[in-house]
Amino acid sequence: MRSALLKRFGGWIGSWSGPVEMAEGREGVMQLDITPIFDGDALEVSALMVDSTGQVLMARGIGFWSLERDGRVCCVIYGGRIGFTELQEAPDDPDVLALSGPLGDGRTLTVLYSQHDGGLQMTSSTSEGYKGSVSVRNIGQLRRRAESESPPA
Amino acid sequence: MNPLAPYLGWVGVWGGEGEAQTGDPAIVRTEFSLLQGGTALCMHFEACDPGYRILYHGVRAVLSRAPNGDLRGIAFSTIHRGFLVELTPDDEGVMALTGVTRGGNRVFVTFVQEDQDNLLFTAFWRPSNKVPAPDELPRMTAPLRRLFPMKFEKPPGPPATQ
């Protein structure tokens, strides 16, 4: 029997990649892997962002998604630049996963995932203060990675 | 110094027979592996009944360097769900992790390296607002041995044709 988590996110499992626009105007490529663990009791979500040459690791992060008793997603996450925190699901459209939580320096991290046209978009941003002005934003437009259909030469 | 360095020698698969917190016998399998280009250490832990039908406890944790240089981690437990873990100072050859779950329990997990191919695993939890746990608290323990791939004198394969 599929877990409630897999019923909701089973279509997102797999490897995704695509261009990412990072803060400071930098551009690169993002790889996102979503993998079920413990029979779908949780999902491991791993992200790597490299520059357009593929040689420079610009950012990395990993997290575990699981469901709370009330059905909301809870996520523990670390990022190479942001450190460690817990994110909670915030209300949003049904096809959007919005996760938000505090960083150690008083800022708030928000990560949005949404699927449309067969792709997966991930947006992460940090905000600070009462007005929540966005200070950093990364946007990844991801497509499912496909296997080459032709055998290697 | 890379804070993962003391544990790089643990990368591999470990197994053993131990005792669950209930006192029941438990089969334990643990794997240490590197993730994301060696920037993070993954610890995957499974404890099940001797018939391999019931997963008593599964834990997957990822340790990495925090921006301040300390080694910290994220963990998912089939019992405690997701929580953050800290590496507490301890002797060389010891990995002592602790974290507070959303349910309000403080979890303690310790691996002690007895020699190159033997670890001793211990874990327990208690309400986080209690004083340090007395030794009589139930805990899961298991001696773990490194698992080596079986060696063949000749690689198995189809019989040679005349």
Interface residues (C-beta under 8 A of the other chain):
Chain A: I37 F38 D41 A42 E44 S46 L48 L57 R60 I62 G63 F64 W65 S66 E68 C74 C75 V76 I77 Y78 G80 R81 I82 G83 F84 T85 E86
Chain B: L35 Q36 G37 T39 A40 L55 G58 R60 V62 S64 A66 P67 N68 R72 G73 I74 A75 F76 T78 R81 G82 F83 L84 R102
